Every structure is written in structure tokens, then in C-alpha cells.
Amino acid sequence: MSNDRHHKQDTEQSGSPETGIFPGKPVYIRSIEVSGRPLWAVFSDEGEHLGLATSRAVAFAAAVQNDMQPQSVH
């Protein structure tokens, strides 16, 4: 029982894709093309462009590292 409680606390604090729990504001990540190169753009929930990444994984990692909640936009 104690292990279950600690696992739940760890999951709530660190977040996980399985539970959909991440700290911070949502940001949206989508692929774009700039000068013929594929990139991944990160946008705030209000549409403000926050940054670019060379891969989807890097964009998601940067969002999580900056306490944001990444969401894919198709």
C-alpha cells in the first residue's frame, strides 16, 4: 500500500504521458517548413510563437524542461 502511495506521488510530481499530467501551461507543437527545411514549431495556447526545434522529440523535451505541457497539433 505504501509503495502505491509513493508511486502516485512520484507520478503526480514528475508527470507522465500515460496520465496526461504535466506541470505548466499548455503549448502546441506542430511541424512547419522554413526555407524548404522541416522544423517543429512551439506555440503558446494564445498562438504566440515560442520557438523552433529540429525534431519533434527536441520540441517536446524543451517544453517539458521549461515546465510547459506539450500537445501535438496535426
DSSP file (Angstrom, degrees, kcal/mol; ACC not computed):
  #  RESIDUE AA STRUCTURE BP1 BP2  ACC     N-H-->O    O-->H-N    N-H-->O    O-->H-N    TCO  KAPPA ALPHA  PHI   PSI    X-CA   Y-CA   Z-CA
    1    1 A M     >        0   0    0      0, 0.0     4,-1.9     0, 0.0     5,-0.1   0.000 360.0 360.0 360.0 -43.8    0.0    0.0    0.0
    2    2 A S  H  >  +     0   0    0      1,-0.2     4,-2.3     2,-0.2     5,-0.2   0.896 360.0  53.5 -62.3 -39.9    2.8    2.4    0.9
    3    3 A N  H  > S+     0   0    0      1,-0.2     4,-2.6     2,-0.2    -1,-0.2   0.891 106.4  53.0 -62.3 -39.3    4.5    1.8   -2.4
    4    4 A D  H  > S+     0   0    0      2,-0.2     4,-2.3     1,-0.2    -1,-0.2   0.910 109.1  49.4 -61.1 -42.5    1.3    2.6   -4.3
    5    5 A R  H  X S+     0   0    0     -4,-1.9     4,-2.2     2,-0.2    -2,-0.2   0.921 112.3  46.9 -64.1 -44.1    1.1    5.9   -2.5
    6    6 A H  H  X S+     0   0    0     -4,-2.3     4,-2.7     2,-0.2    -2,-0.2   0.895 111.3  51.6 -65.8 -39.4    4.7    6.8   -3.2
    7    7 A H  H  X S+     0   0    0     -4,-2.6     4,-2.5     2,-0.2    -1,-0.2   0.915 109.8  49.9 -62.5 -41.8    4.3    5.8   -6.9
    8    8 A K  H  X S+     0   0    0     -4,-2.3     4,-2.5     2,-0.2    -2,-0.2   0.919 111.8  47.8 -63.2 -43.1    1.2    8.0   -7.2
    9    9 A Q  H  X S+     0   0    0     -4,-2.2     4,-2.4     2,-0.2     5,-0.2   0.928 112.0  49.3 -63.3 -44.7    3.1   11.0   -5.6
   10   10 A D  H  X S+     0   0    0     -4,-2.7     4,-2.6     1,-0.2     5,-0.3   0.918 112.8  47.8 -60.0 -43.8    6.1   10.5   -7.9
   11   11 A T  H  X S+     0   0    0     -4,-2.5     4,-2.4     1,-0.2    -1,-0.2   0.906 112.5  48.5 -64.5 -42.8    3.8   10.4  -10.9
   12   12 A E  H  < S+     0   0    0     -4,-2.5    -1,-0.2     1,-0.2    -2,-0.2   0.874 115.9  43.9 -66.6 -36.8    1.9   13.5   -9.9
   13   13 A Q  H  < S+     0   0    0     -4,-2.4    -2,-0.2    -5,-0.2    -1,-0.2   0.891 124.9  30.9 -76.6 -39.5    5.0   15.4   -9.2
   14   14 A S  H  < S-     0   0    0     -4,-2.6    -2,-0.2    -5,-0.2    -3,-0.2   0.715 101.1-138.6 -94.1 -21.0    7.0   14.4  -12.3
   15   15 A G     <  -     0   0    0     -4,-2.4     7,-0.2    -5,-0.3    -3,-0.1   0.149  13.8-146.0  78.8 157.5    4.2   13.9  -14.8
   16   16 A S  B  >> -A   21   0A   0      5,-1.1     4,-1.6     1,-0.1     5,-1.0  -0.974  23.0-125.1-158.5 147.9    3.8   11.1  -17.3
   17   17 A P  T  45S+     0   0    0      0, 0.0    -1,-0.1     0, 0.0     5,-0.1   0.828 109.9  60.9 -62.0 -30.7    2.4   10.7  -20.8
   18   18 A E  T  45S+     0   0    0      1,-0.2    -3,-0.0     2,-0.1     0, 0.0   0.883 113.9  33.1 -65.0 -38.0    0.3    7.8  -19.5
   19   19 A T  T  45S-     0   0    0     -3,-0.4    -1,-0.2     2,-0.1     3,-0.1   0.630 100.8-129.9 -93.5 -14.9   -1.6   10.0  -17.1
   20   20 A G  T  <5 +     0   0    0     -4,-1.6     2,-0.7     1,-0.2    -2,-0.1   0.671  60.5 140.0  74.6  15.9   -1.5   13.2  -19.1
   21   21 A I  B   < +A   16   0A   0     -5,-1.0    -5,-1.1   -10,-0.1    -1,-0.2  -0.845  14.6 150.4-100.8 114.8   -0.2   15.1  -16.1
   22   22 A F        -     0   0    0     -2,-0.7    -7,-0.1    -7,-0.2    47,-0.1  -0.987  42.3-115.6-135.0 145.4    2.4   17.7  -16.8
   23   23 A P  S    S+     0   0    0      0, 0.0   -10,-0.0     0, 0.0    -9,-0.0  -0.372  70.1  24.0 -73.9 159.9    3.1   20.9  -14.9
   24   24 A G  S    S-     0   0    0     44,-0.1    44,-0.2    -2,-0.1    -2,-0.1  -0.110  95.7 -29.7  90.6 179.9    2.7   24.3  -16.5
   25   25 A K        -     0   0    0     42,-0.4    44,-3.1     1,-0.1     2,-0.2  -0.418  67.0-103.0 -74.7 147.8    0.8   26.0  -19.3
   26   26 A P  E     -b   69   0B   0      0, 0.0    19,-0.7     0, 0.0     2,-0.3  -0.482  37.4-172.4 -70.2 142.2   -0.1   24.0  -22.4
   27   27 A V  E     -bC  70  44B   0     42,-2.5    44,-1.8    17,-0.2     2,-0.4  -0.955  16.2-132.9-130.1 153.3    1.9   24.6  -25.6
   28   28 A Y  E     -bC  71  43B   0     15,-3.1    15,-2.7    -2,-0.3     2,-0.5  -0.903  14.3-161.9-115.1 134.3    1.2   23.3  -29.0
   29   29 A I  E     +bC  72  42B   0     42,-3.1    44,-2.4    -2,-0.4     2,-0.3  -0.949  18.0 160.4-119.1 128.7    3.8   21.7  -31.3
   30   30 A R  E     - C   0  41B   0     11,-2.0    11,-3.0    -2,-0.5     2,-0.2  -0.988  39.6-104.6-145.5 155.5    3.4   21.2  -35.0
   31   31 A S  E     + C   0  40B   0     42,-0.4     2,-0.3    -2,-0.3     9,-0.2  -0.567  41.8 170.3 -79.8 142.2    5.6   20.6  -38.0
   32   32 A I  E     - C   0  39B   0      7,-2.8     7,-2.8    -2,-0.2     2,-0.5  -0.882  29.3-123.3-139.2 170.9    6.3   23.5  -40.3
   33   33 A E  E     - C   0  38B   0     -2,-0.3     2,-0.5     5,-0.2     7,-0.0  -0.988  21.9-175.8-122.9 129.2    8.7   24.2  -43.2
   34   34 A V  E >  S- C   0  37B   0      3,-2.7     3,-2.0    -2,-0.5    -2,-0.0  -0.981  75.6 -19.1-126.3 118.8   11.1   27.1  -43.2
   35   35 A S  T 3  S-     0   0    0     -2,-0.5    -1,-0.1     1,-0.3    -2,-0.0   0.872 129.1 -51.7  52.0  40.3   13.2   27.8  -46.3
   36   36 A G  T 3  S+     0   0    0      1,-0.2    -1,-0.3    -3,-0.0    -3,-0.0   0.491 115.6 117.0  79.2   3.2   12.5   24.2  -47.5
   37   37 A R  E <   -C   34   0B   0     -3,-2.0    -3,-2.7     0, 0.0     2,-0.4  -0.885  65.9-124.8-106.8 133.5   13.6   22.7  -44.2
   38   38 A P  E     +C   33   0B   0      0, 0.0     2,-0.3     0, 0.0    -5,-0.2  -0.615  41.5 163.2 -74.8 129.6   11.2   20.7  -42.0
   39   39 A L  E     -C   32   0B   0     -7,-2.8    -7,-2.8    -2,-0.4     2,-0.5  -0.864  36.5-119.3-136.3 170.6   11.2   22.1  -38.4
   40   40 A W  E     -CD  31  53B   0     13,-2.7    13,-2.2    -2,-0.3     2,-0.3  -0.976  26.5-155.2-117.7 124.0    8.9   21.8  -35.3
   41   41 A A  E     -CD  30  52B   0    -11,-3.0   -11,-2.0    -2,-0.5     2,-0.5  -0.755   3.2-149.5-101.7 144.6    7.4   25.0  -34.0
   42   42 A V  E     -CD  29  51B   0      9,-2.6     8,-3.4    -2,-0.3     9,-1.3  -0.960  18.7-177.2-114.2 127.8    6.2   25.6  -30.4
   43   43 A F  E     -CD  28  49B   0    -15,-2.7   -15,-3.1    -2,-0.5     6,-0.2  -0.934  24.2-120.2-125.4 146.4    3.3   27.9  -29.8
   44   44 A S  E >   -C   27   0B   0      4,-2.6     3,-1.8    -2,-0.3   -17,-0.2  -0.246  39.8-100.0 -71.5 170.5    1.5   29.2  -26.7
   45   45 A D  T 3  S+     0   0    0    -19,-0.7    -1,-0.1     1,-0.3   -18,-0.1   0.622 126.8  56.1 -68.9 -10.6   -2.1   28.5  -26.1
   46   46 A E  T 3  S-     0   0    0      2,-0.1    -1,-0.3     0, 0.0   -19,-0.0   0.352 124.5-102.7 -99.8   3.7   -2.7   32.0  -27.3
   47   47 A G  S <  S+     0   0    0     -3,-1.8     2,-0.3     1,-0.3    -2,-0.1   0.460  70.1 148.1  92.7   1.8   -0.9   31.4  -30.6
   48   48 A E        -     0   0    0      1,-0.1    -4,-2.6    -5,-0.0     2,-0.5  -0.549  51.9-120.9 -73.0 130.9    2.4   33.2  -29.8
   49   49 A H  E     +D   43   0B   0     -2,-0.3    -6,-0.2    -6,-0.2     3,-0.1  -0.602  35.3 174.7 -73.0 121.8    5.4   31.6  -31.5
   50   50 A L  E     -     0   0B   0     -8,-3.4     2,-0.3    -2,-0.5    -7,-0.2   0.717  51.2 -44.7-103.4 -26.1    7.8   30.5  -28.7
   51   51 A G  E     -D   42   0B   0     -9,-1.3    -9,-2.6     2,-0.0    -1,-0.3  -0.984  44.0-108.9 174.2 175.3   10.5   28.6  -30.6
   52   52 A L  E     -D   41   0B   0     -2,-0.3     2,-0.3   -11,-0.2   -11,-0.2  -0.929  22.6-171.0-127.4 151.3   11.7   26.1  -33.2
   53   53 A A  E     -D   40   0B   0    -13,-2.2   -13,-2.7    -2,-0.3     3,-0.0  -0.963  29.9-129.7-139.0 157.7   13.3   22.7  -32.9
   54   54 A T  S    S+     0   0    0     -2,-0.3     2,-0.3   -15,-0.2     3,-0.1   0.611  92.4  22.8 -83.4 -12.2   14.9   20.4  -35.4
   55   55 A S  S  > S-     0   0    0    -15,-0.1     4,-2.0     1,-0.1     5,-0.1  -0.982  75.1-117.6-149.0 160.2   12.8   17.4  -34.2
   56   56 A R  H  > S+     0   0    0     -2,-0.3     4,-2.6     1,-0.2     5,-0.2   0.908 115.3  54.4 -62.6 -42.6    9.5   16.6  -32.5
   57   57 A A  H  > S+     0   0    0      1,-0.2     4,-2.6     2,-0.2    -1,-0.2   0.897 108.5  48.0 -60.8 -41.5   11.4   14.9  -29.7
   58   58 A V  H  > S+     0   0    0      2,-0.2     4,-2.6     1,-0.2    -1,-0.2   0.902 110.9  51.4 -66.4 -40.8   13.5   18.0  -29.0
   59   59 A A  H  X S+     0   0    0     -4,-2.0     4,-2.0     2,-0.2    -2,-0.2   0.926 113.0  44.9 -62.1 -45.2   10.5   20.3  -29.1
   60   60 A F  H  X S+     0   0    0     -4,-2.6     4,-2.5     2,-0.2     5,-0.2   0.926 113.6  49.9 -64.6 -44.8    8.6   18.1  -26.6
   61   61 A A  H  X S+     0   0    0     -4,-2.6     4,-2.7    -5,-0.2    -2,-0.2   0.905 110.4  49.9 -61.7 -42.1   11.7   17.8  -24.3
   62   62 A A  H  X S+     0   0    0     -4,-2.6     4,-1.3     2,-0.2    -1,-0.2   0.899 110.8  50.3 -63.6 -40.4   12.3   21.6  -24.4
   63   63 A A  H  <>S+     0   0    0     -4,-2.0     5,-2.4    -5,-0.2     3,-0.4   0.948 113.8  43.7 -62.9 -48.7    8.6   22.2  -23.5
   64   64 A V  H ><5S+     0   0    0     -4,-2.5     3,-1.8     1,-0.2    -2,-0.2   0.907 110.8  55.1 -64.0 -41.7    8.7   19.8  -20.5
   65   65 A Q  H 3<5S+     0   0    0     -4,-2.7    -1,-0.2     1,-0.3    -2,-0.2   0.791 108.1  50.5 -61.9 -27.7   12.1   21.1  -19.4
   66   66 A N  T 3<5S-     0   0    0     -4,-1.3    -1,-0.3    -3,-0.4    -2,-0.2   0.039 123.5-104.3 -99.8  25.1   10.6   24.6  -19.3
   67   67 A D  T < 5S+     0   0    0     -3,-1.8   -42,-0.4     1,-0.2     2,-0.3   0.858  77.4 134.3  57.5  41.6    7.6   23.5  -17.2
   68   68 A M      < -     0   0    0     -5,-2.4    -1,-0.2   -44,-0.2   -44,-0.1  -0.796  58.8-122.5-115.9 162.5    5.1   23.5  -20.1
   69   69 A Q  E     -b   26   0B   0    -44,-3.1   -42,-2.5    -2,-0.3     2,-0.1  -0.868  30.4-147.0-107.2  99.0    2.5   21.0  -21.2
   70   70 A P  E     -b   27   0B   0      0, 0.0     2,-0.4     0, 0.0   -42,-0.2  -0.421  18.0-178.5 -73.6 140.1    3.3   19.9  -24.8
   71   71 A Q  E     -b   28   0B   0    -44,-1.8   -42,-3.1    -2,-0.1     2,-0.3  -0.993  24.7-123.1-133.3 139.4    0.4   19.0  -27.1
   72   72 A S  E     -b   29   0B   0     -2,-0.4     2,-0.5   -44,-0.2   -42,-0.2  -0.614  17.8-158.3 -81.4 142.8    0.6   17.8  -30.7
   73   73 A V              0   0    0    -44,-2.4   -42,-0.4    -2,-0.3   -45,-0.0  -0.991 360.0 360.0-119.4 125.5   -1.2   19.8  -33.4
   74   74 A H              0   0    0     -2,-0.5    -1,-0.1   -44,-0.1   -44,-0.1   0.441 360.0 360.0 -97.4 360.0   -1.9   17.8  -36.6
